[in-house]
Amino acid sequence: MLIAVALLVMVMLVAAMKEVALSTKGFMPEDEGDALFSAAVDAGTPGKGKPFVEIGSYCGRSTVWLGHAAGLCGATLFAIDHHAGSEENQPGWEWHDPALVDPESGCINTFPHFQETMRRARLENHVTPIIGDSPVIATTWTDEIQFLFIDGGHGRDVARNDYLAWAPHVCVGGVLAIHDVFSDPAMGGQAPYEEIYLPAVNSGEFVEVSCTGSLRILKRIKPSPNQ
Ligand code: MG
């Protein structure tokens, strides 16, 4: 009886989580969000308490899945974003959304939308936002990371810098998750594939665990020589 009640509560929690995630602006498809959630729970459970880090939160859509996983694992998710939008979100680009422009500054500001998403998802106690450039924030970061999700800008330098700055912090047994990985240039931009995925796999430090759409889940099997 107790197990049935616990299962029912879990099903209701997951349904509530998905309702918020799917009603939030962003680019994370449902099946990939579900895969992100499962991978984070799997990775975070044995490493209980070690932090999760998300690079590129936008309005918090993927953060809902990841934040709930962090909560289940007793971890904090640090959600890093400058909240000024990536290159492809700027006016004139394909993924620009005028509703995200702050009327006073005339610039994109996704942080109020992110805060509202975290409030609706009741994740304020599990998600700590950090506003700024991810490589700059990484210069003072010292903790081992249990689950790292890179979903930042898709320029080559931006993707490469996110990988170089953050991947060394992933602990052995921890996970590097990468979004928008397309091995076929006809399917999408190549920066996450060529500047994050390939260097990680070719380093011999990570092995691929799963692939769902453009989401790749890699596990660290060897420590970084830079740590
Ligand atoms: Mg993405």
py3Dmol code that shows the C-alpha trace and the ligand (Angstrom):
import py3Dmol

protein = """\
ATOM      1  CA  MET A   1       0.000   0.000   0.000  1.00  0.00           C
ATOM      2  CA  LEU A   2       2.750   2.450   0.977  1.00  0.00           C
ATOM      3  CA  ILE A   3       4.672   1.645  -2.209  1.00  0.00           C
ATOM      4  CA  ALA A   4       1.533   2.261  -4.304  1.00  0.00           C
ATOM      5  CA  VAL A   5       1.001   5.654  -2.619  1.00  0.00           C
ATOM      6  CA  ALA A   6       4.662   6.585  -3.119  1.00  0.00           C
ATOM      7  CA  LEU A   7       4.427   5.621  -6.799  1.00  0.00           C
ATOM      8  CA  LEU A   8       1.242   7.645  -7.236  1.00  0.00           C
ATOM      9  CA  VAL A   9       2.880  10.700  -5.614  1.00  0.00           C
ATOM     10  CA  MET A  10       5.888  10.270  -7.930  1.00  0.00           C
ATOM     11  CA  VAL A  11       3.667  10.063 -11.022  1.00  0.00           C
ATOM     12  CA  MET A  12       1.802  13.225  -9.942  1.00  0.00           C
ATOM     13  CA  LEU A  13       5.086  15.068  -9.288  1.00  0.00           C
ATOM     14  CA  VAL A  14       6.452  14.130 -12.719  1.00  0.00           C
ATOM     15  CA  ALA A  15       3.183  15.201 -14.398  1.00  0.00           C
ATOM     16  CA  ALA A  16       3.278  18.576 -12.604  1.00  0.00           C
ATOM     17  CA  MET A  17       6.940  19.043 -13.538  1.00  0.00           C
ATOM     18  CA  LYS A  18       6.244  18.349 -17.222  1.00  0.00           C
ATOM     19  CA  GLU A  19       3.251  20.654 -17.310  1.00  0.00           C
ATOM     20  CA  VAL A  20       5.471  23.559 -16.243  1.00  0.00           C
ATOM     21  CA  ALA A  21       8.369  22.561 -18.522  1.00  0.00           C
ATOM     22  CA  LEU A  22       6.219  22.153 -21.624  1.00  0.00           C
ATOM     23  CA  SER A  23       4.471  25.492 -21.077  1.00  0.00           C
ATOM     24  CA  THR A  24       7.803  27.345 -20.830  1.00  0.00           C
ATOM     25  CA  LYS A  25       9.512  29.022 -23.794  1.00  0.00           C
ATOM     26  CA  GLY A  26      12.558  27.150 -24.997  1.00  0.00           C
ATOM     27  CA  PHE A  27      14.004  24.599 -27.361  1.00  0.00           C
ATOM     28  CA  MET A  28      14.038  21.343 -25.376  1.00  0.00           C
ATOM     29  CA  PRO A  29      11.702  18.706 -26.902  1.00  0.00           C
ATOM     30  CA  GLU A  30       9.687  16.573 -24.477  1.00  0.00           C
ATOM     31  CA  ASP A  31      11.504  13.286 -25.144  1.00  0.00           C
ATOM     32  CA  GLU A  32      14.903  14.942 -24.719  1.00  0.00           C
ATOM     33  CA  GLY A  33      13.786  16.649 -21.485  1.00  0.00           C
ATOM     34  CA  ASP A  34      12.625  13.296 -20.153  1.00  0.00           C
ATOM     35  CA  ALA A  35      15.965  11.714 -21.127  1.00  0.00           C
ATOM     36  CA  LEU A  36      17.821  14.582 -19.426  1.00  0.00           C
ATOM     37  CA  PHE A  37      15.790  14.037 -16.242  1.00  0.00           C
ATOM     38  CA  SER A  38      16.432  10.263 -16.192  1.00  0.00           C
ATOM     39  CA  ALA A  39      20.158  10.658 -16.866  1.00  0.00           C
ATOM     40  CA  ALA A  40      20.467  13.266 -14.110  1.00  0.00           C
ATOM     41  CA  VAL A  41      18.647  11.121 -11.543  1.00  0.00           C
ATOM     42  CA  ASP A  42      20.818   8.117 -12.497  1.00  0.00           C
ATOM     43  CA  ALA A  43      24.032  10.133 -12.240  1.00  0.00           C
ATOM     44  CA  GLY A  44      23.094  12.107  -9.158  1.00  0.00           C
ATOM     45  CA  THR A  45      21.855   9.281  -6.976  1.00  0.00           C
ATOM     46  CA  PRO A  46      25.278   7.644  -6.355  1.00  0.00           C
ATOM     47  CA  GLY A  47      26.999  11.014  -6.040  1.00  0.00           C
ATOM     48  CA  LYS A  48      24.419  12.347  -3.608  1.00  0.00           C
ATOM     49  CA  GLY A  49      24.811  16.034  -2.851  1.00  0.00           C
ATOM     50  CA  LYS A  50      27.444  16.959  -5.451  1.00  0.00           C
ATOM     51  CA  PRO A  51      26.304  19.911  -7.535  1.00  0.00           C
ATOM     52  CA  PHE A  52      24.652  19.924 -10.941  1.00  0.00           C
ATOM     53  CA  VAL A  53      25.509  22.722 -13.388  1.00  0.00           C
ATOM     54  CA  GLU A  54      23.532  23.938 -16.393  1.00  0.00           C
ATOM     55  CA  ILE A  55      25.180  26.243 -18.940  1.00  0.00           C
ATOM     56  CA  GLY A  56      22.473  28.137 -20.834  1.00  0.00           C
ATOM     57  CA  SER A  57      19.117  28.296 -19.058  1.00  0.00           C
ATOM     58  CA  TYR A  58      17.199  30.811 -21.221  1.00  0.00           C
ATOM     59  CA  CYS A  59      13.653  30.905 -19.754  1.00  0.00           C
ATOM     60  CA  GLY A  60      14.184  27.789 -17.616  1.00  0.00           C
ATOM     61  CA  ARG A  61      12.477  25.105 -19.713  1.00  0.00           C
ATOM     62  CA  SER A  62      15.237  22.454 -19.419  1.00  0.00           C
ATOM     63  CA  THR A  63      16.023  23.758 -15.926  1.00  0.00           C
ATOM     64  CA  VAL A  64      12.654  22.387 -14.762  1.00  0.00           C
ATOM     65  CA  TRP A  65      13.600  18.813 -15.674  1.00  0.00           C
ATOM     66  CA  LEU A  66      17.133  19.189 -14.340  1.00  0.00           C
ATOM     67  CA  GLY A  67      16.119  21.051 -11.178  1.00  0.00           C
ATOM     68  CA  HIS A  68      13.643  18.338 -10.227  1.00  0.00           C
ATOM     69  CA  ALA A  69      16.336  15.701 -10.743  1.00  0.00           C
ATOM     70  CA  ALA A  70      18.704  17.724  -8.543  1.00  0.00           C
ATOM     71  CA  GLY A  71      16.033  17.944  -5.832  1.00  0.00           C
ATOM     72  CA  LEU A  72      15.537  14.176  -5.896  1.00  0.00           C
ATOM     73  CA  CYS A  73      19.304  13.689  -5.527  1.00  0.00           C
ATOM     74  CA  GLY A  74      19.718  16.187  -2.682  1.00  0.00           C
ATOM     75  CA  ALA A  75      21.821  18.386  -4.946  1.00  0.00           C
ATOM     76  CA  THR A  76      21.748  22.043  -5.950  1.00  0.00           C
ATOM     77  CA  LEU A  77      21.518  22.919  -9.629  1.00  0.00           C
ATOM     78  CA  PHE A  78      23.567  26.016 -10.488  1.00  0.00           C
ATOM     79  CA  ALA A  79      21.897  27.513 -13.561  1.00  0.00           C
ATOM     80  CA  ILE A  80      24.373  29.725 -15.412  1.00  0.00           C
ATOM     81  CA  ASP A  81      23.310  32.216 -18.073  1.00  0.00           C
ATOM     82  CA  HIS A  82      24.013  35.871 -18.893  1.00  0.00           C
ATOM     83  CA  HIS A  83      20.285  36.025 -19.775  1.00  0.00           C
ATOM     84  CA  ALA A  84      20.996  38.413 -22.655  1.00  0.00           C
ATOM     85  CA  GLY A  85      20.248  35.726 -25.256  1.00  0.00           C
ATOM     86  CA  SER A  86      22.699  33.873 -27.473  1.00  0.00           C
ATOM     87  CA  GLU A  87      23.782  35.137 -30.885  1.00  0.00           C
ATOM     88  CA  GLU A  88      20.928  33.240 -32.580  1.00  0.00           C
ATOM     89  CA  ASN A  89      18.372  34.909 -30.250  1.00  0.00           C
ATOM     90  CA  GLN A  90      19.286  38.477 -31.257  1.00  0.00           C
ATOM     91  CA  PRO A  91      17.060  40.636 -33.510  1.00  0.00           C
ATOM     92  CA  GLY A  92      17.267  39.561 -37.143  1.00  0.00           C
ATOM     93  CA  TRP A  93      18.233  35.983 -36.276  1.00  0.00           C
ATOM     94  CA  GLU A  94      16.079  32.899 -36.705  1.00  0.00           C
ATOM     95  CA  TRP A  95      15.420  32.284 -33.007  1.00  0.00           C
ATOM     96  CA  HIS A  96      14.637  35.858 -31.946  1.00  0.00           C
ATOM     97  CA  ASP A  97      11.559  36.321 -29.722  1.00  0.00           C
ATOM     98  CA  PRO A  98      10.482  40.010 -29.410  1.00  0.00           C
ATOM     99  CA  ALA A  99       8.519  39.158 -26.246  1.00  0.00           C
ATOM    100  CA  LEU A 100      11.820  38.645 -24.419  1.00  0.00           C
ATOM    101  CA  VAL A 101      13.074  42.175 -25.106  1.00  0.00           C
ATOM    102  CA  ASP A 102      13.120  44.401 -22.025  1.00  0.00           C
ATOM    103  CA  PRO A 103      11.185  47.562 -22.984  1.00  0.00           C
ATOM    104  CA  GLU A 104      13.446  49.875 -20.963  1.00  0.00           C
ATOM    105  CA  SER A 105      16.830  48.689 -22.183  1.00  0.00           C
ATOM    106  CA  GLY A 106      15.709  47.425 -25.602  1.00  0.00           C
ATOM    107  CA  CYS A 107      17.827  44.318 -24.972  1.00  0.00           C
ATOM    108  CA  ILE A 108      16.854  40.704 -24.422  1.00  0.00           C
ATOM    109  CA  ASN A 109      16.474  39.808 -20.751  1.00  0.00           C
ATOM    110  CA  THR A 110      15.319  36.258 -20.081  1.00  0.00           C
ATOM    111  CA  PHE A 111      15.958  36.379 -16.316  1.00  0.00           C
ATOM    112  CA  PRO A 112      12.462  37.540 -15.246  1.00  0.00           C
ATOM    113  CA  HIS A 113      11.009  34.697 -17.338  1.00  0.00           C
ATOM    114  CA  PHE A 114      13.465  32.244 -15.770  1.00  0.00           C
ATOM    115  CA  GLN A 115      12.491  33.400 -12.266  1.00  0.00           C
ATOM    116  CA  GLU A 116       8.803  33.003 -13.055  1.00  0.00           C
ATOM    117  CA  THR A 117       9.417  29.466 -14.361  1.00  0.00           C
ATOM    118  CA  MET A 118      11.294  28.495 -11.184  1.00  0.00           C
ATOM    119  CA  ARG A 119       8.466  29.923  -9.079  1.00  0.00           C
ATOM    120  CA  ARG A 120       5.824  27.992 -11.027  1.00  0.00           C
ATOM    121  CA  ALA A 121       7.903  24.797 -10.755  1.00  0.00           C
ATOM    122  CA  ARG A 122       8.536  25.398  -7.015  1.00  0.00           C
ATOM    123  CA  LEU A 123      12.237  24.944  -7.604  1.00  0.00           C
ATOM    124  CA  GLU A 124      13.628  27.998  -5.807  1.00  0.00           C
ATOM    125  CA  ASN A 125      15.168  25.776  -3.104  1.00  0.00           C
ATOM    126  CA  HIS A 126      16.909  23.475  -5.574  1.00  0.00           C
ATOM    127  CA  VAL A 127      18.033  25.859  -8.324  1.00  0.00           C
ATOM    128  CA  THR A 128      20.517  28.690  -7.787  1.00  0.00           C
ATOM    129  CA  PRO A 129      20.839  31.037 -10.761  1.00  0.00           C
ATOM    130  CA  ILE A 130      24.228  32.569 -11.544  1.00  0.00           C
ATOM    131  CA  ILE A 131      24.104  35.466 -13.988  1.00  0.00           C
ATOM    132  CA  GLY A 132      27.184  36.055 -16.110  1.00  0.00           C
ATOM    133  CA  ASP A 133      29.545  34.639 -18.738  1.00  0.00           C
ATOM    134  CA  SER A 134      30.154  30.975 -18.074  1.00  0.00           C
ATOM    135  CA  PRO A 135      33.957  30.901 -18.690  1.00  0.00           C
ATOM    136  CA  VAL A 136      34.374  33.886 -16.330  1.00  0.00           C
ATOM    137  CA  ILE A 137      32.335  32.155 -13.624  1.00  0.00           C
ATOM    138  CA  ALA A 138      34.388  28.979 -14.171  1.00  0.00           C
ATOM    139  CA  THR A 139      37.624  30.789 -13.279  1.00  0.00           C
ATOM    140  CA  THR A 140      36.661  30.705  -9.602  1.00  0.00           C
ATOM    141  CA  TRP A 141      34.778  27.389  -9.621  1.00  0.00           C
ATOM    142  CA  THR A 142      36.518  24.652  -7.605  1.00  0.00           C
ATOM    143  CA  ASP A 143      33.856  22.006  -6.792  1.00  0.00           C
ATOM    144  CA  GLU A 144      33.548  18.665  -8.525  1.00  0.00           C
ATOM    145  CA  ILE A 145      30.371  18.468 -10.631  1.00  0.00           C
ATOM    146  CA  GLN A 146      28.149  15.384 -10.709  1.00  0.00           C
ATOM    147  CA  PHE A 147      26.058  16.423 -13.703  1.00  0.00           C
ATOM    148  CA  LEU A 148      27.052  19.067 -16.260  1.00  0.00           C
ATOM    149  CA  PHE A 149      24.619  20.095 -18.992  1.00  0.00           C
ATOM    150  CA  ILE A 150      26.043  22.313 -21.734  1.00  0.00           C
ATOM    151  CA  ASP A 151      23.345  24.073 -23.749  1.00  0.00           C
ATOM    152  CA  GLY A 152      24.894  27.517 -24.185  1.00  0.00           C
ATOM    153  CA  GLY A 153      25.646  29.600 -27.265  1.00  0.00           C
ATOM    154  CA  HIS A 154      26.229  27.778 -30.533  1.00  0.00           C
ATOM    155  CA  GLY A 155      29.113  29.895 -31.851  1.00  0.00           C
ATOM    156  CA  ARG A 156      32.313  27.854 -32.177  1.00  0.00           C
ATOM    157  CA  ASP A 157      34.341  29.888 -29.671  1.00  0.00           C
ATOM    158  CA  VAL A 158      31.453  29.963 -27.191  1.00  0.00           C
ATOM    159  CA  ALA A 159      30.941  26.183 -27.358  1.00  0.00           C
ATOM    160  CA  ARG A 160      34.685  25.455 -27.154  1.00  0.00           C
ATOM    161  CA  ASN A 161      35.134  27.800 -24.174  1.00  0.00           C
ATOM    162  CA  ASP A 162      32.194  26.232 -22.312  1.00  0.00           C
ATOM    163  CA  TYR A 163      33.712  22.777 -22.812  1.00  0.00           C
ATOM    164  CA  LEU A 164      37.253  23.781 -21.821  1.00  0.00           C
ATOM    165  CA  ALA A 165      36.087  25.753 -18.779  1.00  0.00           C
ATOM    166  CA  TRP A 166      33.616  23.277 -17.297  1.00  0.00           C
ATOM    167  CA  ALA A 167      34.223  19.675 -18.453  1.00  0.00           C
ATOM    168  CA  PRO A 168      37.385  19.260 -16.298  1.00  0.00           C
ATOM    169  CA  HIS A 169      35.208  19.750 -13.187  1.00  0.00           C
ATOM    170  CA  VAL A 170      33.020  16.697 -13.904  1.00  0.00           C
ATOM    171  CA  CYS A 171      33.972  13.990 -11.400  1.00  0.00           C
ATOM    172  CA  VAL A 172      34.808  10.415 -12.429  1.00  0.00           C
ATOM    173  CA  GLY A 173      31.440   8.652 -12.729  1.00  0.00           C
ATOM    174  CA  GLY A 174      29.761  12.005 -13.350  1.00  0.00           C
ATOM    175  CA  VAL A 175      27.993  13.039 -16.542  1.00  0.00           C
ATOM    176  CA  LEU A 176      28.551  15.543 -19.327  1.00  0.00           C
ATOM    177  CA  ALA A 177      25.273  16.102 -21.196  1.00  0.00           C
ATOM    178  CA  ILE A 178      25.353  18.114 -24.431  1.00  0.00           C
ATOM    179  CA  HIS A 179      22.384  19.533 -26.314  1.00  0.00           C
ATOM    180  CA  ASP A 180      22.045  20.249 -30.045  1.00  0.00           C
ATOM    181  CA  VAL A 181      24.620  17.684 -31.152  1.00  0.00           C
ATOM    182  CA  PHE A 182      24.245  17.036 -34.881  1.00  0.00           C
ATOM    183  CA  SER A 183      26.808  14.858 -36.635  1.00  0.00           C
ATOM    184  CA  ASP A 184      25.119  15.676 -39.961  1.00  0.00           C
ATOM    185  CA  PRO A 185      25.538  19.362 -40.947  1.00  0.00           C
ATOM    186  CA  ALA A 186      22.202  19.172 -42.793  1.00  0.00           C
ATOM    187  CA  MET A 187      20.464  18.659 -39.424  1.00  0.00           C
ATOM    188  CA  GLY A 188      21.942  21.610 -37.533  1.00  0.00           C
ATOM    189  CA  GLY A 189      24.948  23.731 -36.519  1.00  0.00           C
ATOM    190  CA  GLN A 190      28.184  21.887 -35.919  1.00  0.00           C
ATOM    191  CA  ALA A 191      29.661  23.727 -32.921  1.00  0.00           C
ATOM    192  CA  PRO A 192      28.279  21.474 -30.138  1.00  0.00           C
ATOM    193  CA  TYR A 193      29.324  18.387 -32.121  1.00  0.00           C
ATOM    194  CA  GLU A 194      32.788  19.525 -33.187  1.00  0.00           C
ATOM    195  CA  GLU A 195      33.760  21.712 -30.222  1.00  0.00           C
ATOM    196  CA  ILE A 196      32.245  19.735 -27.312  1.00  0.00           C
ATOM    197  CA  TYR A 197      31.136  16.196 -28.221  1.00  0.00           C
ATOM    198  CA  LEU A 198      34.119  15.153 -30.387  1.00  0.00           C
ATOM    199  CA  PRO A 199      36.806  16.621 -28.084  1.00  0.00           C
ATOM    200  CA  ALA A 200      35.166  14.898 -25.090  1.00  0.00           C
ATOM    201  CA  VAL A 201      34.970  11.479 -26.757  1.00  0.00           C
ATOM    202  CA  ASN A 202      38.402  11.786 -28.408  1.00  0.00           C
ATOM    203  CA  SER A 203      40.006  12.697 -25.067  1.00  0.00           C
ATOM    204  CA  GLY A 204      39.393   9.135 -23.874  1.00  0.00           C
ATOM    205  CA  GLU A 205      38.016  10.632 -20.647  1.00  0.00           C
ATOM    206  CA  PHE A 206      34.335  10.215 -21.576  1.00  0.00           C
ATOM    207  CA  VAL A 207      32.233   7.454 -23.103  1.00  0.00           C
ATOM    208  CA  GLU A 208      28.808   7.898 -24.657  1.00  0.00           C
ATOM    209  CA  VAL A 209      25.989   6.407 -22.610  1.00  0.00           C
ATOM    210  CA  SER A 210      22.919   7.406 -24.619  1.00  0.00           C
ATOM    211  CA  CYS A 211      21.555   9.561 -27.409  1.00  0.00           C
ATOM    212  CA  THR A 212      18.007  10.984 -27.585  1.00  0.00           C
ATOM    213  CA  GLY A 213      17.393  13.342 -30.502  1.00  0.00           C
ATOM    214  CA  SER A 214      20.209  15.874 -30.288  1.00  0.00           C
ATOM    215  CA  LEU A 215      20.909  15.163 -26.596  1.00  0.00           C
ATOM    216  CA  ARG A 216      24.067  13.155 -25.904  1.00  0.00           C
ATOM    217  CA  ILE A 217      24.850  11.748 -22.484  1.00  0.00           C
ATOM    218  CA  LEU A 218      28.539  11.057 -21.781  1.00  0.00           C
ATOM    219  CA  LYS A 219      30.033   9.573 -18.616  1.00  0.00           C
ATOM    220  CA  ARG A 220      33.498  10.454 -17.298  1.00  0.00           C
ATOM    221  CA  ILE A 221      35.651   7.328 -16.971  1.00  0.00           C
ATOM    222  CA  LYS A 222      39.068   8.966 -16.395  1.00  0.00           C
ATOM    223  CA  PRO A 223      40.029  12.050 -14.406  1.00  0.00           C
ATOM    224  CA  SER A 224      40.898  15.211 -16.284  1.00  0.00           C
ATOM    225  CA  PRO A 225      44.677  15.934 -16.467  1.00  0.00           C
ATOM    226  CA  ASN A 226      43.731  19.562 -15.759  1.00  0.00           C
ATOM    227  CA  GLN A 227      42.282  18.823 -12.305  1.00  0.00           C
TER     228      GLN A 227
END
"""
ligand_1 = """\
1
MG
Mg 19.587 23.645 -26.892
"""
view = py3Dmol.view(width=600, height=400)
view.addModel(protein, "pdb")
view.setStyle({"model": 0}, {"cartoon": {"style": "trace"}})
view.addModel(ligand_1, "xyz")
view.setStyle({"model": 1}, {"stick": {}})
view.zoomTo()
view.show()
